[in-house]
Amino acid sequence: MKPQGNLDSGSLISQSSGRDQCTGFWGKACSELIEGRMVLMIIVARCRKGSPGTPGAKMLILEEGRTVGTIGGGIMEARAQERARPAFFSDSYEPKLVDVDHFLGSEQSSGLVCGGGQTNIIIRLSPSQDLDTIKQFVLNLTSDTPSVLEISPQGIELTDHVGSYFFHQRLIQKGDCWKFELGSVNLKRCAIYGAGHCGQALARQLNWLGYSVKIFDARLEQRLEVSDLGIESSNIGHPNETPTIVRFPRHTSAIVMTHSYQTDVDALEFALKMDFRFIGLMGTTPKLNRIYKTLTDRGFNRAQVTNITCPVGIAIGSDTPEEIAVSVAAQILRTQKTGNESK
């Protein structure tokens, strides 16, 4: 598949710098291919309890010998690299599915003794065969364009078939036949209403965790500060503008922590009109009770307003913006992983 935009090695670095860990990883792979160098990639497709490598963990092995990323570390990772490196010198190479166990005595021992195991995919990317596909995948990651990167013994292919966008990854296996699929839409997403100290701290924390983050604030000076973080920001617009600003709300957590009561209410009104997976408000119970009444007066029913979690964040005695950010990020992560909001 040919790329639908311009993408050279310089733009790859600027687009991925400090903003999206996944885009940065694939951007590095693409940069190497653009320079005419092959790349080896190892991706954890699945794991069993106790494994240090979890699904989605990935590592690049560059021709120069350097690595980018990790699939769990230790002797297991060193052995995986040893197994993969000969592919640099092979005339042909097809992707492989490799099972390893993390306990002694197994015929497929990784060298670790932590228990469990993992299934790794080893693939070689070459400039002549895979550059266009990886270019387009990076562009899709950067622009949130839904697509699926398929890896199988036949190689890699980028598809855009309907109904398969909204998953992170999946391994489909039947006997010796297998296919691994990666979605291009980041499903770790957060809309933060309020670009003050707490909002900026939360944005930094979530960005570090690989979330796609967007901050809303009516104050231009605060939005300019956010832009220095490399995070997209926007004014809080009218409710009918919100659907065009926040993409994929069903996969997005909305956190309200603005600078005033009125802007909190306005932000919650926007958020309640969307189908967000989770809505959290920074504040106290008396504040929430007053907000409940205001929103009810504006036409929202009890089921809608009680969907707001307040105070947002796991109770860890947090005081500073950075501590609050850790608390809120932990709740967002738990909600995404378990579906439990624990109000």
Buried (B, 14 or more C-beta within 10 A) or exposed (E): BEBEEEBEEEBBEEBBEEBBBBBBBBBBBBBBBBEEBBBBBBBBBBBEEBBBBEBBBBBBBBBEEEBBBBBBEBEBBEBBBEBBEEBBEEEEBEBBBBBBBBBEEEEEBBBBEBEBBBBBBBBBBBBEEBBBBBBBBBBBBBEEBBBBBBBBEEBBBBEBEEEBBEEBBBBEEEEEEBBBBBBBBBBBBBBBBBBBBBBBBBBBBBBEBBBBBBBBBBBEEBBEBBEEBBBBBBEBEEBEEBEEBBBBBEBBBBBBBBBEEEBBBBBBBBBBBBEBBBBBBBBEEEBBEBBBEBBEEEEBEEEBBEBBBBBBBBEEEBEEBBBBBBBBBBBBBBBBEEEEBEE
